[in-house]
């Protein structure tokens, strides 16, 4: 809570969780926890699925894979306006340099394979006509190409932090039962923003700056949303004061999932979970503190003594344009 009070929640005890949350009256957080964290909650279809067709914005493309949409003129207009807005945030508000990179990558590349990790079931695969043994994967985020690019760049600690962004077309083979209109697609777009920092001290400053920017954006859209944090215990202890600073800045409660060890490339990440008109949720913005992939990709710089050091990377996105 903004007061600094911590309230433990046992998600196996549904009624106790709801009683504790209702005591404090944070409706957005209650809606999020009921929709995402508690078992047995009935999922309702968002009215946006019917409305996007009625308003001639978008529809499924029957000649493509499920979760791939056609955009009608009204939808394309709205899409372009949101895209322009995201690009202004990335380039002008955050001062990121724009890059471009390919859509698919060689699965045999050990760095690509390491980054994919447990995501392999969500990959789209591509085979080339003259070599059936060579497999490429369509990217699920803009990291692949950017990391390869920065890996080959030469820079010193004086140039850090460095911010880059790419308008990213992404492919994730979501399970058929997970697809839900524009809320969850297999093909989607977003402005992917990455910042390369010299160490954790610089990275946490960057992390907090981007958090505050995204908090202002989501609040400015006048939507219902809940703030969520996933974090490894070691980093929760280390950055607890910084986390409380962000909770106080947002002036709303924070749902925290604590993990005993690293399960992903990030050690902590914030999510802005919007709440729709039927109590469902979807992640919009996110900012992630990555202590792993600087080493995986050997993204390094020369420090004050000329010694090579790996970067700490801050990943972030305003959110998928479709959502």
C-alpha positions, 0 to 999 in steps of 0.5 A: 500500500502507499502507506508502506503496509504489506498485506500477505495474500494466500491465493489458495484461500479465495474468500480470505483474499477477497475479504482483505482486498475489499477491506481497503476498497481498491476496486481495480485491484480486486477486479484484477486479482479475481480475473487473473490470480484466483482459480475458478473465476468465470471468464466473460467475453468482452463486448469489444469482439462484437463492437470491433465488427459492428463499428467496422474496425477489425475482423478475423482474416479467414484466409490467415491463421486464427488471431490474425486480423484484417483492419478496415479503413476505420480501424487502420485510421485508429491503428495509425493514430495509436502508432504515431502516439507511441512513436512520439513517446519513444522518440521524443519523450524518452529520446530513444533512437529508432532501428529496424530489424528482420522478422525471423531468425535462425533457430540454430543460433545459440544466443537466439535459442537461449533467449527463446527458453521455454517459449518454444511452444509459442513459436511460428517456424519458417522453412526455406525452400532449398534447405528443409533442415534449416529452421527459422522462427518468427520473432515474438519481440524486437529483442533479437535484432536489436541485441545482435546490433548492439552486440557489434557496436563499440561504446564506452560508459560515457555514452550510457544509458543508450535508448533504442526503439523499434516499431515491432511486428510480433508473432506468438502462437497463443493457444486457441482457447486464449485468443480473444479478439484484439485482446490476445492475437497471434500477430500484433504490433508495439513500440519496443523500447530498450535501454542499455545501462552500465550497472544496476545503479544506473538501471534502477534510475532508468527503470523508475523514470520509465515507470513514472512515464507509463504511470502518467500515460495510463492514468491520463487515458482515464481507464481502470487498471491495476499495478502489478509487480513480479520480482525475485526475492533477492531483488525485492529486498535490495530495491524495496525502498525504490518499489515503495517510491513507485507505489507512492508515486502511483498512489495506488496499491501494488500486487506483488508476486515474489519468486524465490529464484530467477525464472526469466531474463528479468529480475523484476517487472511492472505491469499495468493491467487494464480492467475491461467492462466485464471485469476481464484484464489485459496487460498494457504497458510493462517495464522489465529489469534484465540482468541476464541477456547482457551476458547471454548476448555479450553486450558490453562496454568499456568502463573507466579503466578500459575493462569490458563490462556487460550491460544491464538492460531495461525492456519496456513497451507502452503496450500492444497497439491492438489492445 
